Amino acid sequence: MLNLDVAQELEASRRSLTVLAITRYSEPGGLVVDLGCGHGRALVEAIRADRLAIGVERNSRLASEAREAVVRATAQGGPGFAAVVVGELADVPQLVGSDSLRRASLVLVDLSRVGLLGVHGRVEAPGIVERLSDALRAARQLVKAGGHVVVRAEIRQLFCRDLAELLAEVGARSEFEVVAPADEAAQCQMRCALGRHEEAVVLRSVEPETDA
C-alpha cells in the first residue's frame, strides 16, 4: 500500500499533467475524454477550463464520485460541462454516442486507471499490452484528425521497457505520431508535471495513407 506522501505526490502530478495537457492540446469548447476517469479530477479541470468532457469509468462507485465532483465544479462556476459513463473500453462507441466519435481534441489514458489499478497499471505488469491496445483502440475512435492522446504510466522496475517501447509493441505508430516538446521550456514543463517513476507520451492522430 502506498504511504500518504507518495499517494499525495502521485495525485498532484496527475493534476499537473492533466492541466498541462488540457491547456496545450485542447481549446475552449473542445471535447476532452478521460478513459478511466476515476474520481473525476480531470473532468473538474476540464470544466474549469471551459471544455466539454466525458469520463469513462468501469467502476460504478468511482463513477458516482466523479459525477459528484462534476456537480460541485459546475456549482462553483466552472464554465464547462462534463458527463460520466460507466462501462468497458470495448463499449466506448456505444457509451459516448455517435455524435462524440472522432470529435475529441484530447483523450487522456492513465494506465494506472484503465482497468489496471496499482502495480497492475505499470509497464511491466502482466496484461498491460492488451489493456494499452484496448485503450488506444478506443482513443482512435474518439480523437479527431490532428487531435492528441496523452498516455501516462508508472515505471518502477529498473531496466524494464519504457512507455515508448510499449507503444511500439502495440503498433501505435501506425495511427499516431509521437509529439516531441517544441522547445526546452516545453520539455521542462512536461518533466515538472510528472512524479517520480512516471512517464508520459503525447500522440497525435494521423490519417492513414490511402492509395492514389
C-alpha positions as CSV (number, residue, x, y, z in Angstrom):
1,M,0.0,0.0,0.0
2,L,1.3,3.5,-0.9
3,N,2.2,5.7,2.0
4,L,0.3,9.0,2.3
5,D,3.2,11.2,1.0
6,V,3.7,9.1,-2.1
7,A,-0.1,8.9,-2.8
8,Q,-0.3,12.7,-2.5
9,E,2.6,13.2,-4.8
10,L,1.0,10.9,-7.4
11,E,-2.3,12.8,-7.3
12,A,-0.5,16.2,-7.5
13,S,1.5,15.0,-10.5
14,R,-1.6,13.7,-12.2
15,R,-3.3,17.0,-11.7
16,S,-0.3,18.9,-13.1
17,L,-0.1,16.7,-16.2
18,T,-3.8,16.9,-16.7
19,V,-3.9,20.7,-16.5
20,L,-0.9,21.0,-18.9
21,A,-2.5,18.6,-21.4
22,I,-5.9,20.3,-21.4
23,T,-4.3,23.7,-21.8
24,R,-1.9,22.7,-24.6
25,Y,-3.9,20.1,-26.5
26,S,-7.5,21.3,-26.4
27,E,-9.4,24.6,-27.0
28,P,-12.3,26.3,-25.1
29,G,-15.4,24.4,-26.0
30,G,-13.4,21.4,-27.3
31,L,-14.1,17.9,-26.2
32,V,-11.8,16.1,-23.7
33,V,-12.3,12.4,-23.0
34,D,-10.7,10.6,-20.0
35,L,-10.6,6.9,-20.4
36,G,-10.6,5.7,-16.7
37,C,-11.7,9.0,-15.1
38,G,-11.6,7.6,-11.5
39,H,-12.8,10.3,-9.1
40,G,-13.2,12.8,-11.9
41,R,-10.3,15.1,-11.3
42,A,-9.6,15.5,-15.0
43,L,-13.3,16.3,-15.6
44,V,-13.2,19.0,-13.0
45,E,-10.1,20.6,-14.6
46,A,-11.8,20.4,-18.0
47,I,-14.9,22.2,-16.6
48,R,-12.7,24.9,-15.0
49,A,-11.0,25.4,-18.4
50,D,-14.3,25.7,-20.3
51,R,-14.1,22.4,-22.1
52,L,-16.7,19.7,-22.8
53,A,-15.6,16.4,-21.2
54,I,-16.7,12.8,-21.0
55,G,-15.3,10.5,-18.3
56,V,-15.4,6.7,-19.0
57,E,-15.2,4.6,-15.8
58,R,-15.7,0.8,-15.3
59,N,-16.1,1.1,-11.5
60,S,-19.6,2.3,-10.6
61,R,-18.6,3.6,-7.2
62,L,-15.8,5.8,-8.7
63,A,-18.2,6.9,-11.4
64,S,-20.7,8.1,-8.8
65,E,-17.9,10.1,-7.1
66,A,-16.9,11.6,-10.4
67,R,-20.4,12.7,-11.0
68,E,-20.5,14.4,-7.6
69,A,-17.2,16.1,-8.4
70,V,-18.6,17.4,-11.7
71,V,-21.7,18.8,-10.0
72,R,-19.6,20.6,-7.4
73,A,-17.3,22.1,-10.1
74,T,-20.3,23.3,-12.1
75,A,-21.9,24.8,-9.0
76,Q,-18.7,26.6,-8.2
77,G,-18.9,28.5,-11.5
78,G,-16.9,26.3,-13.9
79,P,-18.0,27.3,-17.4
80,G,-17.5,23.8,-19.0
81,F,-19.6,20.7,-19.0
82,A,-18.9,17.1,-18.2
83,A,-20.7,13.7,-18.2
84,V,-19.6,10.3,-16.8
85,V,-20.5,7.0,-18.4
86,V,-19.9,3.5,-16.9
87,G,-18.6,0.6,-18.9
88,E,-15.7,-1.1,-20.6
89,L,-13.2,0.3,-23.2
90,A,-14.6,-2.0,-25.8
91,D,-18.0,-0.4,-25.4
92,V,-16.8,3.2,-25.8
93,P,-18.6,4.0,-29.1
94,Q,-22.0,3.0,-27.5
95,L,-21.2,4.7,-24.2
96,V,-20.4,8.1,-25.6
97,G,-22.7,8.1,-28.6
98,S,-22.1,8.5,-32.2
99,D,-22.1,12.3,-32.1
100,S,-18.9,12.2,-29.9
101,L,-16.9,9.9,-32.1
102,R,-13.9,11.4,-33.9
103,R,-14.7,14.7,-32.2
104,A,-12.3,14.8,-29.2
105,S,-9.4,17.3,-29.2
106,L,-7.8,15.4,-26.4
107,V,-8.0,11.8,-25.0
108,L,-6.4,11.0,-21.6
109,V,-5.1,7.5,-21.0
110,D,-3.7,6.8,-17.5
111,L,-2.5,3.2,-17.4
112,S,-3.0,3.0,-13.6
113,R,-6.7,3.6,-14.2
114,V,-7.9,2.0,-17.4
115,G,-8.9,-1.2,-15.7
116,L,-5.5,-2.0,-14.2
117,L,-5.1,-0.4,-10.7
118,G,-1.9,0.0,-8.7
119,V,1.0,-2.2,-9.6
120,H,-1.0,-3.8,-12.4
121,G,-1.0,-0.5,-14.2
122,R,2.8,-0.4,-14.6
123,V,4.5,-1.1,-17.9
124,E,6.0,-4.3,-16.6
125,A,2.6,-5.7,-15.4
126,P,1.1,-8.8,-17.0
127,G,-1.7,-7.9,-19.5
128,I,-0.6,-4.3,-19.8
129,V,0.0,-4.7,-23.6
130,E,-3.6,-5.8,-24.1
131,R,-5.0,-3.0,-21.9
132,L,-3.0,-0.4,-23.7
133,S,-4.1,-1.8,-27.1
134,D,-7.7,-1.6,-25.9
135,A,-7.2,2.0,-24.7
136,L,-5.6,3.2,-27.9
137,R,-8.3,1.5,-30.0
138,A,-10.9,3.4,-28.0
139,A,-8.9,6.6,-28.3
140,R,-8.7,6.2,-32.1
141,Q,-12.5,6.1,-32.3
142,L,-12.8,9.3,-30.2
143,V,-10.0,11.6,-31.3
144,K,-10.4,13.9,-34.3
145,A,-7.8,14.2,-37.0
146,G,-4.9,16.1,-35.6
147,G,-6.2,15.6,-32.1
148,H,-4.0,14.4,-29.3
149,V,-3.8,11.4,-26.9
150,V,-1.7,11.7,-23.7
151,V,-0.6,8.3,-22.2
152,R,0.8,8.2,-18.7
153,A,2.4,5.2,-17.0
154,E,4.4,4.3,-14.0
155,I,8.0,2.9,-14.5
156,R,9.0,1.1,-11.3
157,Q,11.5,-1.6,-12.3
158,L,15.0,-0.8,-13.4
159,F,15.9,-1.9,-17.0
160,C,12.3,-2.7,-17.9
161,R,10.9,-1.5,-21.2
162,D,9.8,2.1,-21.2
163,L,6.5,3.6,-22.4
164,A,7.7,4.3,-25.9
165,E,8.7,0.7,-26.3
166,L,5.3,-0.4,-25.1
167,L,3.6,1.9,-27.6
168,A,5.8,0.5,-30.4
169,E,4.8,-3.1,-29.3
170,V,1.1,-2.3,-29.7
171,G,1.7,-0.7,-33.1
172,A,0.6,2.8,-32.1
173,R,2.7,4.5,-34.7
174,S,0.5,3.1,-37.5
175,E,-2.3,5.5,-36.4
176,F,-0.5,8.1,-34.2
177,E,2.8,10.0,-34.3
178,V,4.7,10.8,-31.2
179,V,4.8,14.6,-30.5
180,A,8.1,15.9,-29.1
181,P,8.0,19.0,-26.9
182,A,8.6,22.1,-29.1
183,D,11.4,23.6,-27.1
184,E,13.4,23.3,-23.9
185,A,10.7,25.2,-21.9
186,A,8.0,22.7,-23.0
187,Q,10.3,19.8,-22.1
188,C,10.8,21.3,-18.7
189,Q,7.0,21.7,-18.2
190,M,6.4,18.1,-19.1
191,R,9.1,16.8,-16.8
192,C,7.9,19.0,-13.9
193,A,4.4,17.8,-14.4
194,L,5.4,14.1,-13.8
195,G,6.1,12.5,-10.4
196,R,8.8,10.1,-9.6
197,H,8.7,6.8,-11.6
198,E,6.3,8.3,-14.1
199,E,6.5,8.7,-17.8
200,A,4.1,10.3,-20.4
201,V,4.0,10.2,-24.1
202,V,1.9,12.6,-26.3
203,L,0.5,11.2,-29.5
204,R,-1.1,13.0,-32.4
205,S,-3.8,11.3,-34.5
206,V,-2.8,10.9,-38.2
207,E,-4.9,9.9,-41.1
208,P,-3.9,6.6,-42.6
209,E,-2.3,6.8,-46.0
210,T,-4.6,5.9,-49.0
211,D,-3.5,4.7,-52.4
212,A,-3.8,7.4,-55.0
